[in-house]
Amino acid sequence: MIRVLLCADDTDRIDSAWGTGELVYSISETMEEQGWGKSYGVTRHQLLIHPDVPYTSHNSSMCFVAEVNDTDLDSLTSYATEYIIKESASGSDPGLCIAVPDRLSQPDLLIAFGRKAKEVVITKQEAYSLAQQLGVHLSEHGGTGQGIIGALAGVGLRLSGNDGRLRGKLKLKSANGVADVGSIRSQTNIAMVKSPDGALLADDELVRLGDMVKPVMMDGKYVLLVAPIVAGDACGATWQTLTKQQLKGY
């Protein structure tokens, strides 16, 4: 088995029935159904918002990590390519990136590219040059192909282990919207529950679950961030999950 990162960007339009997140998630599901490998969740990676950067709504790319049979990597690549061509919205500028971290001679260059894409405008030529240098699959599938920049950046950011948040919302069993940390961890792939300043919660501490139960990537693990409840809670919770607004920084 080999570890693979797959990322797509700019496959939709503002009026599309579904977004890039759904498209990438569908690829990961098919990969598992075909027995090619196992996926470990799709993450959203925020890139630069700038007048010179065309994007659909929020300029974010979607990436998943998977353990894949070495012999099935070509099948995954072919399927993902065909699926993006077929399902991307008319008028979009889709890009696809697939990388095998263990085969990267200089992974720090890919991580640096991802971080750069959060801060400055990058050209397609820069993306293609780096992909060629590192031996990473990078391809465009319609329109201007501008999505290759976000696709390559998303792989770099996911590879860093310290960027992005899980696509979708987690649905957890709870009592009146409150669950202890141990229960949260047992129901999900969340490794730990922490405050934004780094305080690690014990398994018996109670958390009020808000509308956005969404872990973020930290040190290569899924972490649920929570804030202290100042006014107290009727069910005894002393922490609450971050709001959508608070999560925008991740």
Residue pairs with C-beta under 8 A, 6 or more apart in sequence:
1 37
1 67
1 68
1 69
1 70
2 67
2 68
2 69
2 70
2 73
2 100
2 102
3 65
3 66
3 67
3 68
3 100
3 101
3 102
4 37
4 65
4 66
4 67
4 68
4 73
4 76
4 98
4 99
4 100
5 63
5 64
5 65
5 66
5 97
5 98
5 99
5 100
5 101
5 155
5 158
5 159
6 24
6 27
6 28
6 63
6 64
6 66
6 76
6 80
6 96
6 97
6 98
6 155
7 24
7 45
7 61
7 62
7 63
7 64
7 96
7 97
7 98
7 150
7 151
7 152
7 154
7 155
7 158
8 20
8 23
8 24
8 27
8 61
8 62
8 80
8 84
8 94
8 95
8 96
8 97
8 147
8 151
8 154
9 20
9 60
9 61
9 62
9 94
9 95
9 147
9 148
9 149
9 150
9 151
9 153
9 154
10 20
10 54
10 55
10 56
10 92
10 93
10 94
10 95
10 143
10 146
10 147
10 150
11 19
11 20
11 23
11 84
11 87
11 88
11 89
11 92
11 94
11 147
12 18
12 19
12 20
12 23
12 56
12 88
12 89
12 92
13 56
13 89
13 90
13 91
13 92
14 56
14 57
16 56
16 89
16 92
19 56
20 60
20 61
20 62
21 42
21 44
21 62
21 167
21 168
23 62
23 83
23 84
23 87
23 88
24 42
24 62
24 63
24 64
24 167
25 42
25 62
25 64
25 167
26 83
26 87
27 64
27 79
27 80
27 83
28 39
28 42
28 64
28 66
29 39
30 79
30 83
31 37
31 39
31 66
31 68
31 76
31 79
32 38
32 39
34 72
34 75
34 79
35 69
35 72
36 68
36 69
36 72
36 75
36 76
37 66
37 67
37 68
37 69
37 72
37 76
38 66
38 67
39 64
39 65
39 66
40 64
40 65
40 66
40 67
40 189
41 64
41 65
41 166
41 167
41 189
41 222
42 62
42 63
42 64
42 166
42 167
42 168
43 62
43 63
43 64
43 158
43 164
43 165
43 166
43 167
43 217
44 60
44 61
44 62
44 164
44 165
44 166
44 167
45 60
45 61
45 62
45 63
45 114
45 150
45 153
45 154
45 157
45 158
45 163
45 164
46 58
46 59
46 60
46 118
46 164
46 248
47 53
47 55
47 59
47 60
47 61
47 117
47 118
47 150
47 153
47 154
48 59
48 117
48 118
48 119
48 120
48 121
49 55
49 58
49 59
50 121
52 121
53 59
53 121
54 93
54 144
54 146
56 92
59 150
60 150
61 147
61 150
61 151
61 153
61 154
62 154
62 167
63 154
63 155
63 157
63 158
63 164
65 158
68 76
73 98
73 100
76 98
77 98
77 137
80 96
80 98
81 96
81 139
81 141
84 94
84 96
84 141
85 94
85 141
85 142
88 94
88 141
88 142
91 143
92 142
92 143
92 147
93 140
93 142
93 143
93 144
93 145
93 146
93 147
94 140
94 141
94 142
94 143
94 145
94 147
95 138
95 139
95 140
95 141
95 145
95 146
95 147
95 148
95 149
95 150
95 151
95 152
96 137
96 138
96 139
96 140
96 141
96 147
96 148
96 151
97 131
97 136
97 137
97 138
97 148
97 151
97 152
97 154
97 155
98 136
98 137
98 155
99 110
99 134
99 136
99 137
99 155
99 159
101 107
101 159
103 135
104 110
104 134
104 135
104 136
105 134
106 133
106 134
107 159
109 130
109 133
109 134
110 130
110 134
110 136
110 152
110 155
110 156
110 159
111 156
111 157
111 159
111 160
112 156
113 122
113 126
113 127
113 130
113 152
113 153
113 156
114 152
114 153
114 154
114 155
114 156
114 157
114 158
114 159
114 160
114 163
115 156
115 157
115 160
115 163
116 122
116 153
117 149
117 150
117 152
117 153
117 156
117 157
118 153
118 157
122 149
122 153
123 149
124 140
124 145
124 146
124 148
124 149
126 149
127 138
127 148
127 149
127 152
127 153
128 138
128 148
130 136
130 152
131 137
131 138
131 148
131 152
136 152
136 155
138 148
138 151
138 152
139 148
140 146
140 147
140 148
154 164
157 163
157 164
158 164
158 217
161 217
161 218
161 219
161 220
161 221
162 217
162 218
162 219
162 220
163 217
163 250
164 216
164 217
164 250
165 214
165 215
165 216
165 217
165 247
165 250
166 214
166 215
166 216
166 222
168 214
169 211
169 212
169 213
169 214
170 187
170 188
170 190
170 213
170 214
170 215
171 213
172 179
172 183
172 184
172 187
172 188
172 209
172 213
173 179
173 183
173 187
174 183
174 209
175 235
176 235
177 208
177 209
177 235
178 206
178 207
178 208
178 209
178 233
178 235
178 236
178 237
179 206
179 207
179 209
180 203
180 204
180 205
180 206
180 207
181 193
181 201
181 202
181 203
181 204
181 205
181 207
182 203
182 204
184 190
184 193
184 207
184 224
185 191
185 192
185 193
185 203
188 215
188 222
189 222
190 215
190 222
190 223
190 224
191 221
191 222
191 223
192 200
192 201
192 221
192 223
192 224
193 200
193 201
193 205
193 207
193 223
193 224
193 225
193 226
193 239
194 200
194 201
194 218
194 223
194 224
194 225
194 226
195 201
195 225
195 226
195 227
195 228
195 239
196 225
196 227
196 242
201 207
201 226
201 239
205 238
205 239
206 233
206 235
206 236
206 237
206 238
206 239
207 224
207 226
207 237
207 239
207 240
207 241
208 229
208 233
208 235
208 237
208 239
208 240
208 241
209 240
209 241
210 240
210 241
210 242
210 243
211 243
211 244
212 241
212 242
212 243
212 244
212 247
213 224
213 241
214 241
214 247
215 222
215 223
215 224
215 225
216 222
216 223
216 225
216 247
216 250
217 223
224 241
225 241
225 242
225 246
225 247
225 250
226 239
226 240
226 241
226 242
227 239
227 240
227 241
227 242
227 246
228 238
228 239
228 240
229 237
229 238
229 239
229 240
233 240
